[in-house]
Amino acid sequence: MREVIQEVDALDLPDGAHWALIHEKLGLSYGEVFDYIAEDPAFFGATPHPEH
């Protein structure tokens, strides 16, 4: 998944197209990648919201 995200990042697409292409390349329905990010934010270099 990380490789696909990096590949699409390099294309410098607008956000909507960026995430749509990531989902398409991974064979996921739109929104599923966000579920993975929410479940493991550290893997994606994100930090959980402090209220959670």
All heavy atoms as TSV, in Angstrom:
chain	resi	resn	atom	element	x	y	z
A	1	MET	N	N	0.823	-1.184	0.000
A	1	MET	CA	C	0.000	0.000	0.000
A	1	MET	C	C	0.872	1.255	0.000
A	1	MET	O	O	0.593	2.189	-0.725
A	1	MET	CB	C	-0.922	-0.008	1.217
A	1	MET	CG	C	-1.861	1.161	1.238
A	1	MET	SD	S	-3.067	1.156	2.569
A	1	MET	CE	C	-3.998	-0.294	2.212
A	2	ARG	N	N	1.900	1.240	0.803
A	2	ARG	CA	C	2.778	2.415	0.881
A	2	ARG	C	C	3.401	2.730	-0.480
A	2	ARG	O	O	3.507	3.892	-0.860
A	2	ARG	CB	C	3.865	2.189	1.914
A	2	ARG	CG	C	4.700	3.424	2.162
A	2	ARG	CD	C	5.741	3.173	3.190
A	2	ARG	NE	N	5.095	2.753	4.416
A	2	ARG	CZ	C	5.507	3.051	5.624
A	2	ARG	NH1	N	6.584	3.763	5.774
A	2	ARG	NH2	N	4.879	2.641	6.680
A	3	GLU	N	N	3.790	1.692	-1.221
A	3	GLU	CA	C	4.405	1.900	-2.530
A	3	GLU	C	C	3.429	2.565	-3.495
A	3	GLU	O	O	3.802	3.451	-4.264
A	3	GLU	CB	C	4.905	0.572	-3.126
A	3	GLU	CG	C	6.047	-0.046	-2.364
A	3	GLU	CD	C	5.567	-0.875	-1.172
A	3	GLU	OE1	O	4.383	-1.271	-1.115
A	3	GLU	OE2	O	6.384	-1.127	-0.276
A	4	VAL	N	N	2.173	2.131	-3.464
A	4	VAL	CA	C	1.153	2.719	-4.328
A	4	VAL	C	C	0.948	4.183	-3.969
A	4	VAL	O	O	0.874	5.049	-4.845
A	4	VAL	CB	C	-0.181	1.937	-4.241
A	4	VAL	CG1	C	-1.310	2.687	-4.930
A	4	VAL	CG2	C	-0.025	0.558	-4.845
A	5	ILE	N	N	0.874	4.483	-2.693
A	5	ILE	CA	C	0.684	5.858	-2.257
A	5	ILE	C	C	1.857	6.727	-2.713
A	5	ILE	O	O	1.662	7.835	-3.234
A	5	ILE	CB	C	0.477	5.936	-0.733
A	5	ILE	CG1	C	-0.862	5.295	-0.362
A	5	ILE	CG2	C	0.555	7.378	-0.236
A	5	ILE	CD1	C	-1.115	5.150	1.123
A	6	GLN	N	N	3.077	6.234	-2.570
A	6	GLN	CA	C	4.248	7.000	-3.002
A	6	GLN	C	C	4.249	7.199	-4.515
A	6	GLN	O	O	4.593	8.282	-5.002
A	6	GLN	CB	C	5.526	6.300	-2.551
A	6	GLN	CG	C	5.723	6.371	-1.056
A	6	GLN	CD	C	6.889	5.531	-0.571
A	6	GLN	OE1	O	7.366	4.630	-1.264
A	6	GLN	NE2	N	7.348	5.827	0.633
A	7	GLU	N	N	3.860	6.166	-5.261
A	7	GLU	CA	C	3.791	6.263	-6.719
A	7	GLU	C	C	2.789	7.339	-7.141
A	7	GLU	O	O	3.072	8.167	-8.010
A	7	GLU	CB	C	3.381	4.912	-7.297
A	7	GLU	CG	C	3.180	4.891	-8.783
A	7	GLU	CD	C	2.632	3.550	-9.261
A	7	GLU	OE1	O	2.893	2.521	-8.616
A	7	GLU	OE2	O	1.933	3.563	-10.285
A	8	VAL	N	N	1.625	7.339	-6.513
A	8	VAL	CA	C	0.595	8.319	-6.857
A	8	VAL	C	C	1.000	9.711	-6.359
A	8	VAL	O	O	0.743	10.710	-7.039
A	8	VAL	CB	C	-0.780	7.878	-6.313
A	8	VAL	CG1	C	-1.830	8.942	-6.547
A	8	VAL	CG2	C	-1.215	6.574	-6.983
A	9	ASP	N	N	1.638	9.800	-5.206
A	9	ASP	CA	C	2.121	11.094	-4.709
A	9	ASP	C	C	3.017	11.771	-5.743
A	9	ASP	O	O	2.960	12.989	-5.929
A	9	ASP	CB	C	2.917	10.922	-3.416
A	9	ASP	CG	C	2.055	10.737	-2.182
A	9	ASP	OD1	O	0.827	10.940	-2.268
A	9	ASP	OD2	O	2.628	10.372	-1.137
A	10	ALA	N	N	3.851	10.988	-6.409
A	10	ALA	CA	C	4.795	11.528	-7.392
A	10	ALA	C	C	4.092	12.169	-8.587
A	10	ALA	O	O	4.687	12.994	-9.286
A	10	ALA	CB	C	5.743	10.425	-7.860
A	11	LEU	N	N	2.827	11.812	-8.814
A	11	LEU	CA	C	2.081	12.374	-9.947
A	11	LEU	C	C	1.559	13.779	-9.663
A	11	LEU	O	O	1.126	14.473	-10.577
A	11	LEU	CB	C	0.910	11.448	-10.307
A	11	LEU	CG	C	1.288	10.034	-10.724
A	11	LEU	CD1	C	0.040	9.189	-10.919
A	11	LEU	CD2	C	2.142	10.059	-11.988
A	12	ASP	N	N	1.588	14.198	-8.396
A	12	ASP	CA	C	1.165	15.533	-7.985
A	12	ASP	C	C	-0.243	15.876	-8.477
A	12	ASP	O	O	-0.481	16.913	-9.090
A	12	ASP	CB	C	2.180	16.584	-8.451
A	12	ASP	CG	C	2.020	17.902	-7.713
A	12	ASP	OD1	O	1.614	17.878	-6.532
A	12	ASP	OD2	O	2.286	18.951	-8.322
A	13	LEU	N	N	-1.184	14.991	-8.194
A	13	LEU	CA	C	-2.578	15.170	-8.593
A	13	LEU	C	C	-3.344	15.968	-7.534
A	13	LEU	O	O	-2.946	15.982	-6.375
A	13	LEU	CB	C	-3.251	13.804	-8.751
A	13	LEU	CG	C	-2.667	12.870	-9.799
A	13	LEU	CD1	C	-3.266	11.480	-9.646
A	13	LEU	CD2	C	-2.904	13.415	-11.189
A	14	PRO	N	N	-4.471	16.570	-7.914
A	14	PRO	CA	C	-5.340	17.176	-6.896
A	14	PRO	C	C	-5.814	16.087	-5.934
A	14	PRO	O	O	-5.887	14.908	-6.296
A	14	PRO	CB	C	-6.512	17.731	-7.700
A	14	PRO	CG	C	-6.055	17.788	-9.119
A	14	PRO	CD	C	-4.983	16.742	-9.267
A	15	ASP	N	N	-6.180	16.476	-4.713
A	15	ASP	CA	C	-6.524	15.504	-3.668
A	15	ASP	C	C	-7.548	14.456	-4.094
A	15	ASP	O	O	-7.352	13.267	-3.872
A	15	ASP	CB	C	-7.040	16.212	-2.414
A	15	ASP	CG	C	-5.912	16.758	-1.561
A	15	ASP	OD1	O	-4.755	16.366	-1.767
A	15	ASP	OD2	O	-6.204	17.578	-0.679
A	16	GLY	N	N	-8.648	14.871	-4.680
A	16	GLY	CA	C	-9.696	13.921	-5.067
A	16	GLY	C	C	-9.192	12.880	-6.043
A	16	GLY	O	O	-9.416	11.682	-5.881
A	17	ALA	N	N	-8.471	13.327	-7.061
A	17	ALA	CA	C	-7.922	12.406	-8.056
A	17	ALA	C	C	-6.844	11.526	-7.442
A	17	ALA	O	O	-6.735	10.334	-7.761
A	17	ALA	CB	C	-7.356	13.187	-9.242
A	18	HIS	N	N	-6.054	12.106	-6.570
A	18	HIS	CA	C	-4.984	11.385	-5.880
A	18	HIS	C	C	-5.547	10.178	-5.127
A	18	HIS	O	O	-5.116	9.041	-5.319
A	18	HIS	CB	C	-4.304	12.378	-4.922
A	18	HIS	CG	C	-3.307	11.784	-4.000
A	18	HIS	ND1	N	-3.634	11.358	-2.738
A	18	HIS	CD2	C	-1.978	11.570	-4.145
A	18	HIS	CE1	C	-2.544	10.903	-2.142
A	18	HIS	NE2	N	-1.533	11.020	-2.969
A	19	TRP	N	N	-6.549	10.433	-4.283
A	19	TRP	CA	C	-7.115	9.350	-3.482
A	19	TRP	C	C	-7.919	8.369	-4.331
A	19	TRP	O	O	-7.903	7.169	-4.079
A	19	TRP	CB	C	-7.942	9.904	-2.327
A	19	TRP	CG	C	-7.055	10.526	-1.294
A	19	TRP	CD1	C	-6.931	11.848	-1.002
A	19	TRP	CD2	C	-6.123	9.846	-0.448
A	19	TRP	NE1	N	-5.986	12.035	-0.022
A	19	TRP	CE2	C	-5.474	10.821	0.339
A	19	TRP	CE3	C	-5.769	8.508	-0.281
A	19	TRP	CZ2	C	-4.506	10.492	1.276
A	19	TRP	CZ3	C	-4.805	8.182	0.668
A	19	TRP	CH2	C	-4.181	9.166	1.419
A	20	ALA	N	N	-8.593	8.858	-5.346
A	20	ALA	CA	C	-9.345	7.961	-6.236
A	20	ALA	C	C	-8.393	6.994	-6.932
A	20	ALA	O	O	-8.678	5.795	-7.038
A	20	ALA	CB	C	-10.144	8.766	-7.254
A	21	LEU	N	N	-7.248	7.492	-7.403
A	21	LEU	CA	C	-6.287	6.628	-8.093
A	21	LEU	C	C	-5.669	5.613	-7.131
A	21	LEU	O	O	-5.476	4.449	-7.488
A	21	LEU	CB	C	-5.204	7.473	-8.765
A	21	LEU	CG	C	-4.201	6.717	-9.619
A	21	LEU	CD1	C	-4.887	5.884	-10.702
A	21	LEU	CD2	C	-3.199	7.689	-10.240
A	22	ILE	N	N	-5.376	6.026	-5.927
A	22	ILE	CA	C	-4.841	5.086	-4.934
A	22	ILE	C	C	-5.833	3.944	-4.704
A	22	ILE	O	O	-5.457	2.770	-4.733
A	22	ILE	CB	C	-4.510	5.798	-3.610
A	22	ILE	CG1	C	-3.282	6.692	-3.797
A	22	ILE	CG2	C	-4.289	4.794	-2.477
A	22	ILE	CD1	C	-2.984	7.608	-2.631
A	23	HIS	N	N	-7.090	4.287	-4.504
A	23	HIS	CA	C	-8.109	3.263	-4.287
A	23	HIS	C	C	-8.227	2.352	-5.501
A	23	HIS	O	O	-8.325	1.129	-5.364
A	23	HIS	CB	C	-9.464	3.911	-3.968
A	23	HIS	CG	C	-9.552	4.435	-2.577
A	23	HIS	ND1	N	-9.057	5.664	-2.210
A	23	HIS	CD2	C	-10.083	3.889	-1.459
A	23	HIS	CE1	C	-9.283	5.850	-0.916
A	23	HIS	NE2	N	-9.907	4.781	-0.434
A	24	GLU	N	N	-8.201	2.937	-6.702
A	24	GLU	CA	C	-8.318	2.146	-7.930
A	24	GLU	C	C	-7.156	1.171	-8.064
A	24	GLU	O	O	-7.343	-0.012	-8.347
A	24	GLU	CB	C	-8.364	3.077	-9.137
A	24	GLU	CG	C	-8.511	2.350	-10.454
A	24	GLU	CD	C	-8.557	3.293	-11.632
A	24	GLU	OE1	O	-9.235	4.338	-11.544
A	24	GLU	OE2	O	-7.917	2.983	-12.644
A	25	LYS	N	N	-5.934	1.655	-7.856
A	25	LYS	CA	C	-4.745	0.796	-7.988
A	25	LYS	C	C	-4.743	-0.334	-6.964
A	25	LYS	O	O	-4.210	-1.401	-7.230
A	25	LYS	CB	C	-3.464	1.623	-7.868
A	25	LYS	CG	C	-3.176	2.470	-9.082
A	25	LYS	CD	C	-1.872	3.225	-8.893
A	25	LYS	CE	C	-1.416	3.824	-10.186
A	25	LYS	NZ	N	-0.720	2.877	-11.036
A	26	LEU	N	N	-5.330	-0.089	-5.798
A	26	LEU	CA	C	-5.372	-1.116	-4.756
A	26	LEU	C	C	-6.604	-2.012	-4.864
A	26	LEU	O	O	-6.738	-2.973	-4.108
A	26	LEU	CB	C	-5.331	-0.454	-3.378
A	26	LEU	CG	C	-4.023	0.259	-3.032
A	26	LEU	CD1	C	-4.171	1.034	-1.737
A	26	LEU	CD2	C	-2.875	-0.740	-2.941
A	27	GLY	N	N	-7.507	-1.676	-5.776
A	27	GLY	CA	C	-8.716	-2.476	-5.944
A	27	GLY	C	C	-9.692	-2.325	-4.787
A	27	GLY	O	O	-10.431	-3.255	-4.466
A	28	LEU	N	N	-9.690	-1.152	-4.168
A	28	LEU	CA	C	-10.556	-0.899	-3.021
A	28	LEU	C	C	-11.668	0.065	-3.399
A	28	LEU	O	O	-11.521	0.865	-4.315
A	28	LEU	CB	C	-9.746	-0.286	-1.875
A	28	LEU	CG	C	-8.577	-1.107	-1.348
A	28	LEU	CD1	C	-7.758	-0.296	-0.361
A	28	LEU	CD2	C	-9.080	-2.391	-0.703
A	29	SER	N	N	-12.749	0.003	-2.669
A	29	SER	CA	C	-13.817	0.990	-2.824
A	29	SER	C	C	-13.331	2.292	-2.213
A	29	SER	O	O	-12.574	2.290	-1.228
A	29	SER	CB	C	-15.086	0.537	-2.103
A	29	SER	OG	O	-15.594	-0.636	-2.694
A	30	TYR	N	N	-13.806	3.416	-2.785
A	30	TYR	CA	C	-13.362	4.709	-2.278
A	30	TYR	C	C	-13.711	4.831	-0.791
A	30	TYR	O	O	-14.832	4.562	-0.390
A	30	TYR	CB	C	-13.997	5.864	-3.062
A	30	TYR	CG	C	-13.318	7.175	-2.769
A	30	TYR	CD1	C	-12.166	7.532	-3.440
A	30	TYR	CD2	C	-13.791	8.016	-1.784
A	30	TYR	CE1	C	-11.511	8.715	-3.159
A	30	TYR	CE2	C	-13.144	9.204	-1.485
A	30	TYR	CZ	C	-12.005	9.547	-2.177
A	30	TYR	OH	O	-11.356	10.719	-1.885
A	31	GLY	N	N	-12.743	5.195	-0.017
A	31	GLY	CA	C	-12.919	5.358	1.425
A	31	GLY	C	C	-12.217	4.281	2.236
A	31	GLY	O	O	-11.889	4.500	3.399
A	32	GLU	N	N	-11.978	3.122	1.628
A	32	GLU	CA	C	-11.368	2.025	2.384
A	32	GLU	C	C	-9.941	2.334	2.828
A	32	GLU	O	O	-9.525	1.908	3.908
A	32	GLU	CB	C	-11.407	0.730	1.578
A	32	GLU	CG	C	-12.790	0.139	1.466
A	32	GLU	CD	C	-12.792	-1.184	0.740
A	32	GLU	OE1	O	-12.656	-1.174	-0.500
A	32	GLU	OE2	O	-12.919	-2.212	1.419
A	33	VAL	N	N	-9.176	3.050	2.015
A	33	VAL	CA	C	-7.812	3.395	2.421
A	33	VAL	C	C	-7.840	4.235	3.686
A	33	VAL	O	O	-7.006	4.077	4.564
A	33	VAL	CB	C	-7.055	4.129	1.288
A	33	VAL	CG1	C	-5.763	4.755	1.790
A	33	VAL	CG2	C	-6.732	3.168	0.154
A	34	PHE	N	N	-8.837	5.113	3.803
A	34	PHE	CA	C	-8.930	5.953	4.992
A	34	PHE	C	C	-9.173	5.103	6.237
A	34	PHE	O	O	-8.696	5.441	7.324
A	34	PHE	CB	C	-10.027	7.006	4.811
A	34	PHE	CG	C	-9.853	7.814	3.548
A	34	PHE	CD1	C	-10.886	7.903	2.634
A	34	PHE	CD2	C	-8.662	8.453	3.254
A	34	PHE	CE1	C	-10.738	8.637	1.467
A	34	PHE	CE2	C	-8.498	9.187	2.089
A	34	PHE	CZ	C	-9.540	9.283	1.195
A	35	ASP	N	N	-9.903	3.999	6.070
A	35	ASP	CA	C	-10.105	3.082	7.191
A	35	ASP	C	C	-8.777	2.487	7.641
A	35	ASP	O	O	-8.502	2.376	8.837
A	35	ASP	CB	C	-11.081	1.963	6.823
A	35	ASP	CG	C	-12.492	2.463	6.577
A	35	ASP	OD1	O	-12.851	3.543	7.091
A	35	ASP	OD2	O	-13.234	1.764	5.860
A	36	TYR	N	N	-7.928	2.105	6.673
A	36	TYR	CA	C	-6.611	1.564	7.012
A	36	TYR	C	C	-5.768	2.618	7.725
A	36	TYR	O	O	-5.076	2.322	8.698
A	36	TYR	CB	C	-5.864	1.090	5.761
A	36	TYR	CG	C	-6.387	-0.185	5.181
A	36	TYR	CD1	C	-7.197	-0.175	4.040
A	36	TYR	CD2	C	-6.071	-1.409	5.748
A	36	TYR	CE1	C	-7.680	-1.360	3.491
A	36	TYR	CE2	C	-6.552	-2.598	5.213
A	36	TYR	CZ	C	-7.356	-2.563	4.079
A	36	TYR	OH	O	-7.825	-3.724	3.553
A	37	ILE	N	N	-5.818	3.852	7.248
A	37	ILE	CA	C	-5.048	4.927	7.869
A	37	ILE	C	C	-5.527	5.152	9.302
A	37	ILE	O	O	-4.720	5.304	10.222
A	37	ILE	CB	C	-5.155	6.216	7.039
A	37	ILE	CG1	C	-4.438	6.023	5.696
A	37	ILE	CG2	C	-4.576	7.411	7.795
A	37	ILE	CD1	C	-4.676	7.133	4.700
A	38	ALA	N	N	-6.833	5.163	9.501
A	38	ALA	CA	C	-7.389	5.378	10.844
A	38	ALA	C	C	-7.012	4.251	11.798
A	38	ALA	O	O	-6.783	4.486	12.983
A	38	ALA	CB	C	-8.907	5.508	10.759
A	39	GLU	N	N	-6.912	3.026	11.279
A	39	GLU	CA	C	-6.570	1.878	12.120
A	39	GLU	C	C	-5.098	1.842	12.486
A	39	GLU	O	O	-4.727	1.318	13.528
A	39	GLU	CB	C	-6.959	0.580	11.409
A	39	GLU	CG	C	-8.450	0.367	11.342
A	39	GLU	CD	C	-8.827	-0.877	10.533
A	39	GLU	OE1	O	-7.950	-1.729	10.279
A	39	GLU	OE2	O	-10.005	-0.971	10.157
A	40	ASP	N	N	-4.227	2.365	11.614
A	40	ASP	CA	C	-2.793	2.312	11.870
A	40	ASP	C	C	-2.125	3.601	11.416
A	40	ASP	O	O	-1.357	3.617	10.456
A	40	ASP	CB	C	-2.187	1.110	11.152
A	40	ASP	CG	C	-0.749	0.830	11.568
A	40	ASP	OD1	O	-0.241	1.517	12.478
A	40	ASP	OD2	O	-0.130	-0.061	10.977
A	41	PRO	N	N	-2.412	4.725	12.094
A	41	PRO	CA	C	-1.875	6.008	11.644
A	41	PRO	C	C	-0.346	6.067	11.640
A	41	PRO	O	O	0.233	6.729	10.782
A	41	PRO	CB	C	-2.474	7.015	12.620
A	41	PRO	CG	C	-2.967	6.225	13.778
A	41	PRO	CD	C	-3.232	4.839	13.277
A	42	ALA	N	N	0.309	5.373	12.545
A	42	ALA	CA	C	1.771	5.419	12.598
A	42	ALA	C	C	2.393	4.857	11.321
A	42	ALA	O	O	3.420	5.355	10.853
A	42	ALA	CB	C	2.276	4.646	13.811
A	43	PHE	N	N	1.774	3.843	10.722
A	43	PHE	CA	C	2.269	3.255	9.482
A	43	PHE	C	C	2.329	4.305	8.377
A	43	PHE	O	O	3.199	4.280	7.523
A	43	PHE	CB	C	1.370	2.095	9.052
A	43	PHE	CG	C	1.751	1.482	7.729
A	43	PHE	CD1	C	2.758	0.552	7.651
A	43	PHE	CD2	C	1.095	1.841	6.566
A	43	PHE	CE1	C	3.110	-0.030	6.434
A	43	PHE	CE2	C	1.435	1.279	5.342
A	43	PHE	CZ	C	2.449	0.344	5.283
A	44	PHE	N	N	1.392	5.251	8.409
A	44	PHE	CA	C	1.304	6.271	7.371
A	44	PHE	C	C	1.946	7.583	7.792
A	44	PHE	O	O	1.818	8.585	7.109
A	44	PHE	CB	C	-0.167	6.506	7.007
A	44	PHE	CG	C	-0.789	5.300	6.366
A	44	PHE	CD1	C	-1.480	4.379	7.122
A	44	PHE	CD2	C	-0.647	5.065	5.017
A	44	PHE	CE1	C	-2.033	3.254	6.542
A	44	PHE	CE2	C	-1.191	3.943	4.424
A	44	PHE	CZ	C	-1.884	3.040	5.192
A	45	GLY	N	N	2.616	7.589	8.926
A	45	GLY	CA	C	3.275	8.799	9.399
A	45	GLY	C	C	2.308	9.839	9.946
A	45	GLY	O	O	2.631	11.004	10.050
A	46	ALA	N	N	1.116	9.404	10.301
A	46	ALA	CA	C	0.119	10.302	10.870
A	46	ALA	C	C	0.020	10.060	12.366
A	46	ALA	O	O	0.434	9.022	12.866
A	46	ALA	CB	C	-1.230	10.061	10.212
A	47	THR	N	N	-0.519	11.018	13.053
A	47	THR	CA	C	-0.730	10.846	14.484
A	47	THR	C	C	-2.221	10.925	14.765
A	47	THR	O	O	-2.940	11.687	14.117
A	47	THR	CB	C	0.008	11.924	15.292
A	47	THR	OG1	O	-0.411	13.203	14.838
A	47	THR	CG2	C	1.506	11.794	15.135
A	48	PRO	N	N	-2.701	10.138	15.708
A	48	PRO	CA	C	-4.122	10.188	16.038
A	48	PRO	C	C	-4.500	11.539	16.628
A	48	PRO	O	O	-3.673	12.232	17.210
A	48	PRO	CB	C	-4.319	9.064	17.052
A	48	PRO	CG	C	-2.973	8.614	17.451
A	48	PRO	CD	C	-1.969	9.187	16.501
A	49	HIS	N	N	-5.746	11.897	16.460
A	49	HIS	CA	C	-6.254	13.139	17.029
A	49	HIS	C	C	-6.143	13.065	18.543
A	49	HIS	O	O	-6.466	12.029	19.135
A	49	HIS	CB	C	-7.710	13.339	16.591
A	49	HIS	CG	C	-8.213	14.716	16.850
A	49	HIS	ND1	N	-8.668	15.102	18.090
A	49	HIS	CD2	C	-8.303	15.796	16.054
A	49	HIS	CE1	C	-9.023	16.367	18.030
A	49	HIS	NE2	N	-8.826	16.801	16.800
A	50	PRO	N	N	-5.668	14.130	19.205
A	50	PRO	CA	C	-5.430	14.069	20.663
A	50	PRO	C	C	-6.682	13.771	21.498
A	50	PRO	O	O	-6.561	13.317	22.622
A	50	PRO	CB	C	-4.869	15.442	21.008
A	50	PRO	CG	C	-5.112	16.293	19.832
A	50	PRO	CD	C	-5.324	15.408	18.642
A	51	GLU	N	N	-7.856	14.005	20.956
A	51	GLU	CA	C	-9.077	13.736	21.722
A	51	GLU	C	C	-9.471	12.274	21.685
A	51	GLU	O	O	-10.422	11.874	22.337
A	51	GLU	CB	C	-10.217	14.600	21.187
A	51	GLU	CG	C	-10.011	16.067	21.417
A	51	GLU	CD	C	-11.120	16.912	20.841
A	51	GLU	OE1	O	-12.179	16.347	20.471
A	51	GLU	OE2	O	-10.944	18.135	20.756
A	52	HIS	N	N	-8.750	11.447	20.921
A	52	HIS	CA	C	-9.137	10.028	20.782
A	52	HIS	C	C	-8.187	9.133	21.498
A	52	HIS	O	O	-7.132	9.213	21.734
A	52	HIS	CB	C	-9.216	9.636	19.316
A	52	HIS	CG	C	-10.301	10.367	18.607
A	52	HIS	ND1	N	-11.565	9.856	18.476
A	52	HIS	CD2	C	-10.327	11.573	18.006
A	52	HIS	CE1	C	-12.317	10.712	17.817
A	52	HIS	NE2	N	-11.568	11.774	17.519
